[in-house]
Amino acid sequence: MNREDIIENLIRRYPSLESCKDVVREAGETWVECYRNEGKLLVCGNGGSASDSDHIVGELMKSFSKKRPVTSEFKKNLLESSGERGATLASKLERGLPAISLNAHGGLISAISNDIGGDFIFAQQVLGYGRKNDVLLAISTSGNSVNVVDACITAKAMGMKVVGLLGETGGKIKSLCDVAVCVPATSTAAVQEYHLPIYHALCIIVEETFF
């Protein structure tokens, strides 16, 4: 399935997202460029958006809509490292697209909250993990979450690109984004319901591109 087919399928299932069609395409291109340049995706959000962050990483780091077997060269290396167990690994492991949920590290988050401050839990991780070719995916229904805003500011200062998954107004985060996907809703539940099919489409776009 090519990129346009994936986007058209998204709009067919969710017609109200027609207004987001071009920016979803642009977000997909930004993700593809990131991975072509050997970058990674850093993802953050609060509450339900934190769960979305973990969800997205789960789709990227292993197979999602299609199989991603290891390369023949890596299979050979596994067999040479450990014949029988290497064969098992070669048959089970799947190629991943590097992605980190900044919500997933409880010990680190508690340390940052205690030692620096709760508003900085994502910005500190962006500083530690981030590199120039990486992309920050900032998810916020209001667009005004201070810890996500700070993560965006930090990412921009590091030369990273920022993609936002936001509500209708985009809030403060919109102006910090290279690509801002602002869905046509304002209530938290409705915004989150639109975010899921969009990020699934983006995950399929990069998967189809590289596998």
N, C-alpha and C positions, 0 to 999 in steps of 0.2 A: 504494500500500500504506500503510495507516495504522499508527500507532505500535504498537498492540496486536498487529496482524498480524505486524509485524516481530519483536516479542518472542516471540510464540507460535511463530513459525518457528524462532527460535533455540533454544527449549526443545525443540521437536519433534526437532531435529537433535542436540541435546546434552541429553538428559533429566536428566543429573546436575547441570545448572545450574538446575534448578527452584528450588533454595534461593536463587538469586541474582536471581530474576525481579523482585521488587519494587525491589531496589536498582539493577538495570539500567534499569528504567523511570525511577527517580528521577535516575539519571545522565543519561539522555536528556533529561529535562526541564530539567536544569541546563545542558546544552549548548545547548538551544534557547533558554533564557532569556538565556544569554550572547550568542548571536548576535542575538537580538531587540533587545538593548541595545547593539548595535554593538561588542561585545567581541570578543576573540580567544582562541584556545586555545593555551596554552603546554604543551609536553609534554616529559617527561624520564624517563630510566631508564638503567640500566647494562647492558652486555653485550647479551644478546638483547633486553632491554627498550629499549636504545638504538636497536636496529634497528626495534623496534616503534614507537618515537617517530617515526622517519623515515617508516615505512610509513603511520601514521595521517595525518601531514601530507600525504603524497601523495594519500590518498583525499579529503581535505577541500579541497585547493587547486585541484582540477580535478574533472571529472566522475568519478563512481565507478560507481554503478549506473544512472544515467540521464544524458541529455544536459543541459547547462546553457548554452544559447546566451546570448550577450550581449543586453542589452536593445535594443529598437529605437532608443531615444534614444542609447545609446552607439554603436550601429552608425552612426547618422547623424553623430555627432561624428567617428568614425573616417574616414568618407567625406569629410567636410569638411576634415579634417586632411591627408589624402593619398589622393586618389581611388582609384587602382589598388591601392596597398599597403594602404590603409585597408580596401578590400573584402576583401583576403586576410586581414587581421587579424580582421575582423568574422566571417569564415567559420570561422576556426580557434580564436580565443580562447574560453575558457569561464569562467563566473563561479566564483569561489572562495569558500570559507569561511575567513577568516583564521586561520592556525595556524602556529606556529613550533616546530620541534624544537630544544630546547636542546642537543642532541647534535651539531648539524650544522655548527658553526662552529669548525673546527680551530684557526685562528689565535687566536681569542678565548679558547677553552678553554685553550690553552697559555699565553697571557698571564696568565689568572686563576690557573692552577695555579702558575706561576712567581712571580708577584708577590704573590698573596694566599694561595693554598693550594688543593690539589686538592679538599678537601671543599667548597669554595665555588663550584665551577664552575657550578652551577645557580642557587644563591641570588643570585649577582651578576647573572645574566641576568634572573631574575625581577624584581629591583629595577630593572634598566634598561628592560626591555620592559613590565613589568606595569602594568596600570591597574585601577581598582576593578571594572569590569564584566567583566574577564577571568576565565578559569578555568584553574587549573593541573591538568593530568592527570599524576598521579604514579604511575609504574609501577615496581613492585618485587616480586619473588617472595618475598623474605624480609620485606619491610616495615620493614627496619632499616637500609637503605643511608644512611649519614650525609649524603652530598651531596643525596639526595632528601628526607630529613628536614629538612635546612636550607632547601631550596627551599620546602617546605610551610610551615615556620615563617615564612619571609619573605613568602610569599603571604598568609597569614592576617593578618600585621601590616599588609599593604597593603590589606586589605579585600576581597581576592579570594576566590573559592570554590575549594575543593580537592576533586577527585574522585580517588580512589585505585583503581588496578587492582592487587590484592594477592593473596597466598596465603591459605590457610585461616585463619591466626591474625591476619593483618593487621599484626602487629608494631607498632613504635612509630608508624608512619605512620597507622594506623587512627584513633587518637584525634585526629589533626590534620585529618581529612577531614570535609567536609560530607556527602559520600557516599562510602562505602567498599564497593567491590565485591570481596568476599573469596571467591575461587573454592574449591571443595572439593578441594583438593590441597595437598601440602606440598613435593614434589620440584620442583626448578627446571623441568625439562622439562615436567612435567604442568601446572604453573601456567601456563607460557607457552603451552601448547597450548590452554588454556581462554581465555586473554586474547584471542587472535586473533579467534575468532568473536564475542566480546563487543564488541570495539572496531569490528569490521565492522558489527555491528548498530547501534551508536551512530552511526557515520558515515552509515548509511542513514537512520536516524531524522532527523538534521538535514538531510540532502539532500532527503528527501521533504517535510520541513516547508517548506523555503525555495525548492525548485525544482519 
